[in-house]
Amino acid sequence: MFKSLASLEIINCPKLERLPDELGNSKALEELRVEGAAIREVPESLSQLALLSTLVLKNCSELEYISSNIFKLKSSIYIEISNCSNLKSFPKIPSCNIDGSTGIERPSSSTLRSENCSSLVSLSSSMCKLKSLSSLQIIDCKKLERLPYELGNLETLKELRVEGAAIREVPESLSQLPLFSRLVLKNCSELEYISSNIFKLKSSIYIEISNCSNLKSFPKIPSCYIDGSTGIERPSSSRLRLEKCSSLVSLSSSLCMLKSLSSLQIIDCKKLERLPESLGQLALLCELKMIKCSSFESLPSSLCMLKYLTSLAIIDCKNFKRLPNELGNLKCLVVLIVKGTAIREVPESLGQLSSIVRLDLSNNNLERTPASLYQLSSIKYLKLFDNNFKHRLLTLSVDLNLVPNVLSEIINDRWRKLSFHVKVGSRVCISLGMKFQSGLGIKVPGLL
């Protein structure tokens, strides 16, 4: 073999049935990519390749076996096994020696991706001896029903992504992973249970659960101890995204024990009617988004206790009817978007939101704007399209606090402009007289 060969790619050679055993003599080999071949196994001699960092096996429908010797590699490695329909199980890593070791040298950081392996039914628990694995991705392996409980032994695992598998639960042992920061579960229609132990993680974490139609409730966080603690170490900042979980009807109030949660996004969860009353306990929450949640009706009043909330969006929630009267207490709020809802009025306390830069109240059932709207001294983007304003003539005065001539356009949407006046100076005041059929919008560049 070529001892200086750094990359070997074999693409669409459907009659190739075997790779040479001598492949391990190519000491400079860094990448091996085999796609669309008839190979049944990968040579054990690959374990001798000290520089191998990428192994990609795609569309090898006859592939049945991958030697466990691959895990003796000393370099960091990215392994991708995709559309290998005959591969039924992941290779078993050798049993431990008497001293507890496996005799396997650990690379510094490795990634394993298995995609569209339609016969894959299990991952060997021995794979969890790979202490260096940083990312595990399992995509469209529809027969895979279980993740190994021993996942918690993967001490350097940072990311777990499972999409299109038949798993019913996520192992509790994930809570043992000190560096774990990203959990993505998508299109897992059999998923019923996520252990509350996930919240024992000490690192910052992003959790996304999407299109898991059998998940009916979010995990309950353990009850407080007598001293008021939960025994859960708080990460510095965490994010939670729930999307297209069609059976999700509730979020446990214990969610609000996650004091570190900075972003909560709930999208297209059509049966979810409300958020926990104790939402105001999420002291570090900066962002809340509710999008296409057709049963969602109102926000808990405790929301207005959130001192650091900067962005609030309620979008296309057709049954949403009311904003809390205490809305004006959100002194740090910069972006407020409430559109595509059933609200008829906005609280007068809106005028107390001195930090608001972007306000979008379009496509609602608003009959009037609050008199306090003119008090919004920091606003740069205002949108009031498609409402049911009853006043035939409205004069809106907004102090934009901008440099002269920065206003780029007045947006017409089925209404006729009657008057427009800009008084320039250190403070810009815009007076608009409009005959309304549906609404008014003002746009300023750079803030769309």
N, C-alpha and C positions, 0 to 999 in steps of 0.2 A: 504493500500500500504506500501511497505518497506520504512521506513523513512530514512534509511541510504543508499538507492540505489543512486549511482552516475551516472550510465550509463545504458540506456535501449535501446537495439537494437532488432528490429523485422524485420527479413529478409525473404522474399519469403514465406509469409503466406497468400496465395491468397484468403482465405475464411474469413479472419479477417476483419470485417466490421466496428468495432467501438473501439476506445480507451476509457478507463474508465474516467468518469468525475472526479473521485477522484484522478486523476494523479497529481493534484495540491498539494496534501498532501505529496508528496515525496520531502520534503524540501531540501534534499541533491542532487537532480538530477541536473547534469551538462550537460548531453548529451542525446538527444532523436533522434534516427535514425529509420525511418520506410521506408522499401523498399519492393515493390512487394506485398502490401496489398490492400484490397478493401475498405479502410476507405473513408468516404465522407467528413469528417470534422476533424478539430483538436480541442480538448476540450478547452473551454474558460479558464478553471482553470489553464492552463499553465502560465497565467500571475502572478500566486502566487509563482512561482518558482524563488526565488531571485538569485539562483546560475546558472540557465540554461544559457549556453554559446554557445551551438551548437544544431541546429534543422535542420535535414536533412530529406526531404520527396522525395523519388525516386520511379518511376515506380508505382505510385498510380493512376491508370487510372480512378478511380471513384471519386477522390478528387475534390470537387466543391467549398469548403468554408474553409477559414482560418480566424478565429476570429481576429478582430482588437485589441482585448485585449492583443495579443502577444506583442504589442508595449508598454505595461505598465511595461515590464520587466526592472529591474533596472541594470542588469549586461550587460556587453558587449556581443554581440551575433553574431554568424555566422548563417545565414539562407540560406539553399540551397533547392530549389524546382526544381526537375528535372524529365522530362518525365512524367508529370502529365497532360495527354492530355485533361482532362475534365475541367481543371481550366481556366475560361474565363477572370477573372479579378483579380487584386490584391486587398486585403482587404482595405476598406475605413477607414481611421483613423477618430475618432470622431470629430465633428465640434468644433470650438473654443468656449470657454466660453466668457462671456461678457468682461472679462479682457484681452482677447486675448490668454489665455493659453488653452491647450487641456486637462489638467489634467493628462498628460502622463509624467512619470519620464523618463528622457533621459539617456540611457547608455552612457558610455564614448566613445565607438567606436564600430561600428557595420558594418557587411557586409551582403549584400543581393545578392544572385545568383539565377537566374531563367534560367533553361536550358531545351530546347526541350519540352516546353509546347505549343503544337501545336494549342491549341484553345485560347491562351492568345491574346487578341486583344487590351487591354489597361492597363495602369498603372494609378491607381487613383491619381489625383493631390494631394490628401490629404497625400500621402506618403511623400510629400515634407515637412511635418511638423516634420519629423524625423531629427532633427538638428544634431544628432550624427552619422548619416550614413556616413561611410568613403569610402565604396566601393560598387558600384552598377554594377552588371554583368548580362547582358541579352544575352543568347547564344541560337541560333537556335530556336527562337520563331518567326516563319515565318509569322504569321499573325499580329504581332505587328507593327502598322503603325506610331505610334506617341509616342514621349517621352513627359511627362508633361512639359509645359512651366515653371512651378514653380520649376524646378530643382535647380534654383538659390537660393532657400531658404534652401538648404541642406548645412549649413554653414561649416560643417566639411568634406564634400565630397572631397576626394583626387583622386579617380579613377572612370572613367566611361568606361565600356567595352561593346560594342554592336556588336554582331556577328550574321550574318544570320537572320536579321530582315528586315521588309519592310519599315523602316523609310525613309522619303524623306529629312529630314533636322535635324539639331542639334539645340536645343533651344538657343536663344540668351542669355538667362538668365545665362548660364554657366559663363559668364564674371564676374558675381557677387561673384564667389567662391574664397575666399582668399587663400585657401590651395590646390586648385586643381592642380594636377601635372601629371596626366596621362589620355590621351584620346585615346582609341583604337576603330576603326571602321573597321570591317572586313566583307566581303561577304554581304554587304548591297547593293544589286544590284539596288535598287530604289533611293539611296541617290543622290540628285542633288545639295544640297546647304549646305554650312557650313558658318555660320555667321562670318564676320570679327571681331565681338565683342570678339571672343575667344582670340584675341591678347591683350585685355585689362587686362588679368590675371596678377596678380602681382607676382605669384610664378613661379619657374622654371617648365617647362612642357615638357613632351614627347608626341608627337602626332604621331600616326601611322594610316594611311588610306590604307587599303589593299583590293584588289579585289572588289572595288566599281565601277562597270563597267559603271555606268550612270553619274559619276562625270566628267564633262568636263573641269572645270577650278578650280584652287585654289582660295580661297577667296581673294578679293581685300581689302587691308588694307586702312583705311580712309586717305584721302589726308592730306597733311601737313597744319598746320595753318600758318599764316603770319610770325610767328617767327621761322618757320621751324620745330616745334614740331608736333607730331601727337596726343597728348593727351593720348597716350598709355604708361602705366607704364611698364618698361622693367624688366622681370625676370632676375636673375643673369646668368642663362644658360639654353638654351632650345634646344630640338632636334626634328627634323621632319623626318618622314619616310613615303614615298609614294610607294606602291607596287601593281602591277597588276591592276592599274586603266586604263583600256584599252581605255577609251574615253578621257583621259586627254591629251590635246594638248598644254597647255601653263601654265606657272606659272606667275602670275601677277608680274610686276616689283616692285609693292609695297611690295612684300615679303621682299625686301631688306631693308625695314624700321625696320625689326626685328634685331636690332643691337646685341641682345643677343644670336642669333642662333649660336650654337657651332657645331652642326652636321646636315648635310643634306644628306639623303640617298634616292635615287630614283631607284626603281627596277622593271624591267619588265613592264614599261609604254611605250608601243610600238609606240604610236603616238606622243610622246613628242620629238620635234626636237631640241630645244635649251633651254638654261637657260637665265634668264634676263641679259641684258647688264650691269645692275647696280649691279651685284653680288658682286663686289668688295666693296660695302658698308657694307657688313656683316663683320664688323671689328673683331669679335670674333670667326669667323668660323675656326674650327680646323680640321674638317673632311668633305670630299666630296666624295660620292660614287655614280657612275652611272653604273648600272649593267643591262644588257639585254634590253637596250633601243634601239631598232633596227633602229629608225629614227633619233637618236641623232647624230649630225654631228660635232660639234665643241664647244670649251669652249670660253666664252667671254674673251677678253684680260684683262678686269678689274679684273679677277681672280687673276692675278699676283700682285695685290695690297694687298692681304691678308697676313698680316705680321705674323699671328699666325697659318696659315694652316700647319699642321704636316702630314696629310695623304690625298693623292689624288689617287683615283682608278677609272679607266674607264675599265670595263670588259665586254666582249662579246657585245659590241655596234658595230655592223657590218658596219655601215655607218660612224663611227667616223673617220675623215680624217686628223685632224690637231691639234697639240699642239701649244699654243701661243708662239711666239718668245721670249716673256719676261719671260718665265718659270723660268729662273735663278734668278728672283727677289724673289722667294719663299724661303727665307733664312732659315726658320724654318722647311722646309719639310724634314721629316724623312723617309716616305714611299711613293714611287711612283710606281703604278702598272697600266700599260697600256697594256692590252693583249686582243687578240681576236678582233682587230679593223682593219681598213683599212689604218692606217698611213704608209707612205713610208719613212719618215725621222723624226729625233728628232732634235730640235733646238740646235745649238752649245752652247747656254747659259746653257744647262744641266750641264756643268762642273762647273758652279758657285754654284751649290747646295751642299754646303760644309757640310750640316748636314745629307745628305742622307745615310741611313743605309741599306735600302732594295730597290732594283731597279729590277722590273720585266717588261721586254719589249718583252715577248714571244708571239708567235702566231699572229704576225702582218704581214705587207708587207714590212718590213724594207729592204732596199737595202744596207745600210751602217750604221755603228755606227759613231757618231760624234767624231771628233778628240779630243774633250775636255773630253771624258769619263775618261781618265786616271787621271784627276784632282780631281776625287771624293775620297777624302782622308779618309772619314769616312765609306765607304761602306763595308758591311760585307756579304751581300747576293746579288748576281747578277744572273739574268736569262735572256737568249736571245734565247730561243728555237724557232724553227719553224718560221723562217723568210726567206727572199729571198736575202740573202747576195750574192753579185756578186763576191767578192774577193775569189780567190781559197785558198789563204793563209793569215791568219790574226795573227798578234802578238798583244796581249792585255796585257798591263802592268797596274796592279791595286795595289795601295798602300793601304794595308788593315789595317795598324797600329795595328796589333794584336800581341799577344804573340806567340812564335814559336810553330809550330805543331798543331795549333788550326784548320786549314783547314781540314775538314773531308773527302771530296770526290770531285772528278771531275765527273760531270754527262755526260755520253755519250748519245746522241740522234741522231742516224743516221749520225754520223761523226766519223772520224778516228783520234785518238790521234797521233800527230807527235812528240811533245816534251813537257816536263813539267819540270819546274825548280823552286825550292823555295830557296831563299837566306834568311837564318835565321838571327836574330839579334833583336835589339830593334824595328826596323821597318821591316815588312815582305813584300817583293816584290814578286809578282807572275808573271812570264812570261809564256804565253801559246801560242804555235804555233798550229793551228788547220786547218785541211782541212775541209771546211764547205760543208755540204749538206743542213743543216737547221739551226743550231745554236749552242750556247755555254751556259753552265750553271755552276755556281759555287755556292756551298752551304756551309754554316758555321753553326754548331750546335747551337740550341737555338734560331734561328731567322727565323724559318719556319712559 
